[in-house]
Amino acid sequence: MLSNSKAGITRTLFAWICVCVFVSSVTEGAQWFKPFNVTYDHRALILDGNRRILISAGIHYPRATPEMWPDLIAKSKEGGADVIETYVFWNGHEPARGQYNFEGRYDLVKFAKLVASNGLYFFLRIGPYACAEWNFGGFPVWLRDIPGIEFRTNNEPFKEEMKRFVSKVVNLMREELLFSWQGGPIILLQIENEYGNIESNYGNGGKEYVKWAASMALSLGAGVPWVMCRQPDAPYDIIDTCNAYYCDGFKPNSPNKPTFWTENWDGWYTQWGERLPHRPVEDLAFAVARFFQRGGSLQNYYMYFGGTNFGRTAGGPLQITSYDYDAPIDEYGLLSEPKWGHLKDLHAALKLCEPALVAADSPTYIKLGPKQEAHVYQADVHPEGLNLSLSQISSKCSAFLANIDEHKAATVTFHGQTYIIPPWSVSILPDCRNTAFNTAKVGAQTSVKLVGSYLPLASNVLPAQQLLHSNGISDISKSWMTTKEPISIWSNSSFTAESIWEHLNVTKDQSDYLWYSTRIYVSDGDILFWKENAVDPKLTIDSVRDVLLVFVNGQLIGNVVGHWVKVVQTLQFQPGYNDLTLLSQTVGLQNYGAFLEKDGAGIRGTIKITGFENGHVDLSKSLWTYQVGLQGEFLKYYNEENENAEWVELTPDAIPSTFTWYKVPCAAIMVESIQQFPCSFGRNWRKSIRDFCQVTFIQYSLCSSVTILLSTFAEVGECRSHWSTTSFFK
């Protein structure tokens, strides 16, 4: 099986290279479509005068490498998609104010042109708030430093910055001739994102902001319709849309607007320590069929390909590195069966119904039983203002027969014929007679993935030891190298100040890590007091997020994981001066909710040590020395040519230790995932379960003939605490 996996990956990589070369040749100066206008009526989006029933596939371009894009788009098209949808990620495109990045994984123009070269349309959700389980919801952290700013309300500093970025994206798309009226693929845009969920928090300021955002978007002259998702009070010239697991009951806020489903959640995201989510394809197909059955006309899978939260892009709190999302195309660009195949069959059946669906202004409803119903689309008349061919005018008829009973199959009579409909399913009859597809009957093949756990393991197992074969022989242990990360202030960039500073105000999100260090004097009397009274001093902190590690005199003594949780940690001091060092670590900034700019990170409230002979010691206003980041992070230990680190050979019997870097040149190593290189793979985390380490993993052979350096940084060597890594590939 291993050799087959290697061969499959080699073939996939070769295919990506071939597709990339081909696409680059066709996108140079290409005109993808004859210029066409996009409008809409109450029934559907109208492209070049024709109503369309559209299937959209969600792919976030930064969650894949550019080498993967052609294959992902091609597989989406093969699966029946008409449209590719994506968010735009502000913090990726403008990491510093006025400094833009549209290269590499953020090359939005290249991605849009690849979509067009495949003959697909493009739905661009500019936001610029994305949520998307993306770090800080897509907002750049520098935005919170703008004087007087309040996010997503009627606030002039925020509106000025938002308009500037949205204008930048729209103008870039126009300059690259990417709008439909220019012969490009863009048919739809989105402003804001799920603001209706939190609008009430902002009172009248929220209402005014919605009006302003809509007006601002329309003023940019993009020439295609704009939508707002989950926005019941969207202005009349903005289409409000549905995001949910089921949207068949959704209706927009005006009878003049079509029914769109911008996010059909075909899976879900995962937080560290949680189970991987799964949505059965039978239920997903049922939801899609019901949506079109009851009048929907555009549906987007969120996600069709989920991908990977590279580097530090995962949102918070505690979102995992994988964004697989149980999507039809998995994190590695492979088809996830039977989900992909069953949906492909569904899309084919829906396309057979499209002539009837677009010809009829509304369906005829027929009650077939207590929990059974039919919707029939039939039209003999040319709808006014639409360019339908004669074949489309002549009595087109399609029907959807639904059984919404979750447990029992039903036998129904429709147009004089008998149909058996499985529970919780829809049968699609493109000609109102013959069943072309039933959502509960899966004919696609099933793929099997190896998903499991490193369990059980002893609590002192190191990376080299974990890769031992059952016979005790390791192929790679001699290749592993290790070096230590200092648990101290290591840079001239450190500074000392009174009181506890908020994490992001110091790091500006340039690193997950912020060191706080102070010195505590302990007298002989304190030691005697603790001994005589059988008590220990305790560190108490009102609130921290996401991870806090506590060191005394360079030794790790405890850690806390959570979202704004209280800390009570027993301390052990020696007589005299003791160094108390705290390491605050963010694991993705908050990506959802109101007042994101106020959420912050690190330590909140009072910090003190209880139990001293003379009472509590309040450290909230003490002198603290601050250091941003890790030495190995800033000196780039993960670069192969780096000479700053003193690497030594790692032996299988090495003693586990905290804050250690590991690296190995990849020859034939089994690792937890595969990606394109070079990049930061992102965060990995193992949490203790009954005193054992456990991590969900999918095995892939990483390398073929390419030499790759895998570097990983382990914070805590002993599993009973926690063990997290950041992995880099070069």
N, C-alpha and C positions, 0 to 999 in steps of 0.2 A: 504493500500500500504506500509506503514511503516513496519508493521510486516512481510510482504512478503519480503521486502528489507533486513530486519534483518536475516530472515531465509536463504535468498539466500547467504548473505555474510557468515553466519555461515557454510553453506554447502560448499562454496568455500574455506574457511579457513580449514575445515576438509579435503577437497580434497587435498589441498596443503600439509597438514601434511602427509596424506597417500602416496602421490606421492613421497614426500621427503624421507620417510622411505624406500619405495620400491627402489627408484633410488640409495640411498646410499648403499643398499645391492647388487645391480647389478654392481656398478662401482668399487667395491673393487676387484682389480686384474683382471678386465675384459679385454678381447680382443674383440674389437667391430667389426673390419673388418679383413678379410684376407688381409695381406699387398698387396698394389697395387701401381703401378706407375701412375703418372699424367703427361700427355704431352698435346700438342694441335696441330692442323693444322689450315688451313685457315677457316674451317667450325665450329669447336667446340672444347671444352675441351675434352680430351680423357682420360677416367678413365679405367684403367686395359685393355687397348686396344680398348675400345668402345667409340665412340662419344656419347655425352650426351647433351640433351636439359634440362637446369637446371633453376628451380625457386628458388630464394633465398629470405629469410625473414630477414630483418634488425631488430636486437634486441640489444640494448646497455646494457650490463650486469649491469653497475653501476646505470642505471636509473630504475632498479627494485631491490627488495630485493631478496636475495637467496631463500627465501621461495616461491617466485613467479616463479622462473626460470623453474621448471619442468612443470608447467601448461602452461606457455607461449610457451615453446618448443613443448609440445604435441599439443597445438592448432595450432601452425604453421604447424606441420606435417599433422594434420587432414585437414588443409586448402589447402594442396597440395604442400607444400614447400619441396624441396630436400636438401636445404642448409640453414644454419643460418649464418648471416653476422654480424660482429661488428667491430667498431673501438677499438683501444687500447688507454687508456687515461693516458698519461705520468704523469701528475701532480697528479693523483690519486695513481699511482703505485710508484712514487718516490717523496713524498712530501718534503723531504730534500735530498740533494745530497748524494747518496750512501746508503740511508735508504729506503728500499723497502717495499711495502705493497701489498701483494697478498692475502688478507683475506677479509672476509665479502662480501660486494658488489663488491670488487675488486678481488675476487677469480677467476681469469681467468681460471685456471686449472680446477676447479670444474665445471665452466660453460661449458668449452669445453668437458669435460667428460659426462656431462648431454646431450649435443648435440649428442655425439657419441652413448650413450646408447639408444637414440631414433632412431638410424639408419640413422641419417642425417649427411651430410657433413658440414664442417666449413670453412668459408672464413674470414681470419683474416687480418684486415686492420691496420697495425702497424703504419704507418705514418712516424714519431710519431706526426706530426702535424695533428690534427683531424678536426679543425673548429667545426662542429657539434653543433653550438650554445652552446658550452661548455666553461667554464671560461678559458680565455686566449688561446682558441683554443686547449686546452690540454697541453700546455707548462707549466712546473712548473715556478713560478715567480722567484725562485732562479736562474734560467738560465740566466736572464738578468743581474745578478750581476757578471757573469764570465768576467774577464778582457778582453777587446778587442773583445767581441762577437758581431756578427751580425747574426740574424736569417736567415735561409733558403737562403744562398748564399755561394759562394766559400770562406768560412771563416773557418780557421783551428779550433779555439776554438769551434765553433758550430758543425762542422763535427765530432770532437772528442767526444762531448757529445752525439750527435745523434747516432753515431755508437755504443757507449757504451750501450745506452738503447735498441736500436734495437737488438743488439747482446744478451742482457740479455733476451729479450722476446723469440727470436728464440731458444736460448740454453735451456730455461725453457721448451718450447714446445717439444724439442728433448729429454730432460731428462725424460719427462713424457710420452714419446712414443706416441705423438699426431699427428705426420705427417703420411700421407697416407702410405708411404713405411714402416712404423712401425706398421701398423694396426690401425692407428688413423684416425680422421675425417678431418684433415686439408688438403684441396686440392688446396688452393689458398692464396696468400699473397699480400699485397699492401705496396709499399714504397711511401712516400710523399703523397700529397693529393691536387688536383686541383691547382697544382703549375703553370700550364700553364696560369691561369687567371692573375697572377701577375708577371710572369717571366720577362717581358720586363722592369719592374722597376729596375731590377738588372743588366741589360746589359749583358756583356760577363760573368760576375760572375755567373749570373743565368744559362746560358748555360752550363758552366763548372760544376756547382752544380748538374744539372740534370744528367750529365754523371757520376759524382762521386757517387750520390745516387744509381743509377742503378748498378754500378759496386760493390759498397759496399754491397748491398743487395744480389747480386748473389754470392759474395765471402763467404757468411755465410753458404753455403751448406745446405739450407733447403730442397732441393730435390723436390720442387713443383714450379710451375710457379709464377712469380711476375707480378703485374699490376701497372700501373700509371694511375689515372683517370684525364681526361681533360688535357692531356699532349701530344699535337700533335708531339713534337719532342722526344718522348720516344725512347730510343735506340732499336735496332732491336730485342734484346732478352727480352724485356719487353713489355707486351701487354698494349697498350693505350686504354682507355675505355671512355664511355660516362656517364655524369651526367646531367639530364635535365628532363623536363616534357614529352618530346617526343624524342625518339632516333631512330626512324625507318629510318631516313636518314643518320645516322652516319656510317662512315666507318673508320676502323683503318688505321694507316699510312703505313701499309704494306699489300700486298695481301696474305702474309703468316700468318697473324694473324686473329683469330676469332673476331666476333663482340660481345662485352660484354656491358651491361648496368649496371653500378655499383650503380647508384642512380636513381631510378624512384620515383620522389617526389609525393607521393600519397596524400599529404596535404602540410602543411607549418608550420613554427614556428610562434610564436606570441610575440610581444613586449607589454609592459604595455600600456594600454589604447586603444589597437587595437581590432578589431573584431576577433573572432575565425575563422580560415580559414576552407574552405570546398572544397574538390574536388569531384565532382560527380563520383560515381563508374562506370557509363556508359562511361565517358571520360577516366578514368583510364584503364578500360578493353580494350577500343578501342586502347589506346596507346600501351598496352602490346601485343595485337593481331597483330597490325601493325609491331611491332618490330620483332616478330617471322616470320611474313609473308614475311618480306623483308630481311631475312637472319640472324637475331640475334639468339644467342644460349644460352646466360646466362643473366638473368634479376633479379635484386635485388630491392625489395621494400624498399625505405627509407621514412618512417619506416613501418615495419609490426606491431611492437609495439613500441610506442614512450617513454612512461613512465614519470618519474618525475625527475626534477633537484633538487635532495635532497641537503639540506644544502646550500652551497654557490657555487654550481657547475654550475649554469646557466651562460651563456655567456653574452656578451654585444655588443652594449649598450642596457640595459634595457630589456633583455629577461625574460619572465615570468617563474614561477616555473614549471608549467605544460609543458611537452613536448609531449602531446597527439598526435599532428601532424595529427589529423584526420585519424589515422591509422586503419587498419582492426581490430586490438585488441586495445582497448582504454587504457587510462592511468592506469586504475584499473585492467587490465587483463581480462576485459569482452569483448565479441565479439561485434563489432560495425557493426550492420546490416543496410542495405543490403550489405555493402562493403565486409565483410569477406565471406559471403555466395556466392555472385556473382563471386568473384574472385576464390573461390573454384570450382565453376562450370566451369569457364574458364580454370583453371589448368587441370581439368579432361579432357576437350576437347583437350587441347594441348598435354597431355600425349598420347591420342589416335593417334595423328599425329606424335609422336616422331619417330617411325620406318621409316617413309617416310622422315622426316626432316633430320635425320642423314644419311640416305642412299644417298640422292641427294647432289651433290656438290654445286648446285645452283638451284634456281627455274626457271620455265618457266613463262614468263610474258605474260599476255593476256589483251588487252585493251577491256573493256566491255562497255564503254560509256564515255562521256566527263569527268566525275569525278568518274568513276567506273573502277575497275581493279581487275584482279585475278593473284595470284601467285600459281603455281602448283608445288608440290614436288613429283617427280616420279622417280624411279630407278629400273632397272632390272639387273644391273650389280653389282657385288661385288666390292666395292671401295677398291683399293689396300691398304694393310697394316692394314685393320680393321677387327675385329673378329665379323662378322655378321652371325647370324644363317640362315639356309635355308629359314625359314619363312620370315625373313627380306629381303632376296634377291629377293623373288618372287613378282615382280611388285607391290610395295607399292605405293599408291597414296593418297595424301592429298592436299586439296586446301583451300585457303583463298580468299573470295570474299569481296572486300572493296568498300564502298560508302563514299567518302570523301567530299561529298556535306553536308554542315552543316545544311541545312534547308529542303531539299526535299528527300523523299524516292525514290528509283529507282527500276525498274523492268529490270532484265538482263537475258540473255540466256547464259548458260554455259554447255558445253557437251550435248547439245540438251534439257536441262531442263530449266524451268523458275524459277527465284528466285526473291523475293521481299526483298530488303535490306533497312532497315530504314536509315534515315540520320545519317551521322557521325558514322558509325558502320562497323563492320566486321563480316561476317558469316564464321564459321569454318566448313569445310566438311572433316572429317577424312578419308572418303573413296572416296572422290571426287564426291559424289552424294548426300548424306543426310546431312542436316544441324544439327550438334550436339549442336551448341551454336551460339548465336548472341550477340554481346557486348552491344547492346542497350536494349535488352529484359531481364529485371531483374525478376528472379523468386524467389529470396531469400526473407525471411521475413524482415520486417523493425522493428528495435528497436527504442524506444523513450526515450530520456534522458531529464531530467528536467534541462534546462539551462536558467538562467534568471538573474535578477539583484535585489539587495536590493535597490529598488527605488520606491517611494521617501522616504527619511529619513530626519528628522530634522538634522541640522548641529551639534547638540550637543549630538547625540545619542551615548551611550556607549555600549560595547559588551553585558552587562547584559540586557540593555533595548532592544537591537535588537532582543533578543530571547523571548520577551514577546508574549504570545498567543493573538489572537484577542479579547479575553475577559479580557485582561489586567493582567492575572495571569502568573507568570513566575515560571517554575518548577526548575530553576537552579540559580536564582539570589542570593539566600542565599549561594550558593556554590562558587561563584566567589570571589577571593581574589585579592588584588592589592598591589603594592609597587612602590615607585618612583625610577627612575634612576637619579643620580645627574647630573646636568648641570654644570659641573666644572671639574677641574683636580682632579682626585680621587685616583691616585696611585703613589707609590714611583718610578715607572718606567718612569714617565714623565721627560722631559728634556727641557731646554731652549736653544735656538740658534738664531743667527741673520738670517734674511731673511726667505722667504717662501720655505720650503722643499717640494719636490715632494712626493705625497701621498704614492706611492708604495715603495719609498726608505725608508720610515719610517715604514709602516705597514708590509711590506713583504707579503702582502695579508693574514695576520693572522686574520684580521677582516675587515669588510666593512668600519668601522668607524675610522676617525682620527680627533681629536680635535685640533684646533689652537686657542690660547688665548693670547691676549695682553691687555695693559692698555692705555687708552686715557685720556689726561687731557683736560678738557673743562673749560675755564675761564668765569667769569661773562660777560666779554666783548663779548665773542662768543655768549652767550645766547642772549644778547641784540642785537647784530648784526643780528642774525637770526630773532628775533622778529620784528625789525624795517624794515627789508628788505623783510619780509614775505617769507623767504626761509628756507629750511631744509638742514642739512648736508646729503650727500649721499655717500654710500660705492660703489666704482666702482672696478671691477675686470675684467681684459682682457678676461679671459676664464676659465670655470669650467666644469667638468663632474663628476658624473651623477646627484648627488644631493648635494646642499649646503644649510645648515640651518644657519641663522644669529641670534645671541642672543646679547642683550645688557643688562648687569646687570642681567643675568639669565632669561630674558624674550625673548621668541621667537618673532621676529618682521618680519620675512620674509623667503622665501625659493625660490630656483631656481632648476628646473629640465631640463636636456637637455644634449646634447653631444657637449662639448666644446662651450658653449654659454657665452655671455657677461653678467655680473651682474651689475645692477644699483639698489641699495636698499636704500630707505630713512631711516635715523636713527633718533632716539630721545635720546638725552643725558641729563643728569642732571649736574649742576655745580660741578666741582671737578673731581675726578678720576672715570672713567667708564670702566667696563670690557667688551671688545669686544671679543666674542667667535664665532668662525666659526666651523661648523661640516661638514666635507666632507664625503660623503658616496658613495662608489662604488656599482653599481647594476649590477655586472657581468663585467669582464674585456673584452676588445675588443677581438673577436674570429676570425675575418677575415680581410684580407688585408695585404699589404706589410709593412715591418718595424714595426712589432708588438712590438718589444722591445723598440721602441721609443715613443709609444703612451702614456703610463703613465696614471695617474689619478690625481684627485684633482684640484689644482689651477695652472694656467699658467699665466705668464706675470706679469704686474704691478698691485698692489693692493694699493688703496689710498682712502682717504676721502676728498671729495670736499666741499666747502662752508664755510670754516673757515674764520674768519676776516682777518687773515694774509696770506691767500692762502691755497692751497691744502696741505694735510699731506700725504706724501708718506710712506706707511707702508711696502714696499717691503723689506727694509733692517732693519726693526725694530726687537726688541727682541720678539720672540714668544715662548710660552710654548706649547709643543706637548704632546698629550696623545693618545695612541692607544686603540681603542675599548671602549666597554661599561663595566661598573662595573658588571652589572648583567650577561653579557656575560662571563666574565672571572671568576666570582665567581659561575657561573652555577646556577643561580636562578631557572632554569628549572628542576633541579634535585629534586625529591620529598623529599630526605633526607636532602636537603640543609637548613642550619640554619643561613646563612649569611643575608638573606633578612628579613625585618620586614613586614611580610604580614598582611594586615588588610582586614576585610570584605568589599566587594564592594556593595554599595546599588544602586538600580535603579535610584535614584535621585542624584547620585554623580555628581559633577561638572567635565566636561571633562578637561583633563589636558595633557600637553606634557610629553613625555618620561616617560611612565608608563608601568609597567609589570602587566599582568593579568594571573591568572591561575585558573583552575577548574578541580576537579577530575571527570573523565568522567563516568557517570552512564548510561545516555541515551541522549546524546547530539547530536543535528543535527549540523554538521559542513560542511565545504566547500569541504572536500575531505577525503579519507581514505588511509592509508598506513600501512605498517608493522612497528613494533616498536622494540627497541627504535631508534629514529633518529631525525635529524632536518628536518622538513618538507620543510623548505626553506622560501623564501621571499614571502610575500603577499602584495598587494598594492591596495589602493583605491584612485582614482583620482576624482577631482571634475568635475561635469558636471552640468552646470546651477545651481551652488550652492548646488547641492546634491551629496551625495556619491553614487558611483556605483561600483559594483564588479561582474564580471561574476563568476558564481559558479555552481557546480554540487552537489546535496545533496546526502549524504549517512549517514546511521546510523553507527556511528563509533564503538560502543562497543557492546559486548555481555555480557559475564560474567566476563570479564577482567576489572580490575580497571586501568585506564590510566590517567596520568596527562597531560593535555594540557596547555602549557605555551605559551603566545604570548606577544610580546613587541610592543607597539604602540608609534611611534615617535611623531605624532601630533594628539591631541585629537579632533581638529576641522576640519571638512571635507572640509571647503572652502580652506584650505591650501592643505595638502595632508596627507594621513593616511597610513602608511605602517607598516607591522609587520613581524617579523620572528617567526615562530611557531615551537615549540619543543614538541615531544611526548615522554613520558617515560612509 
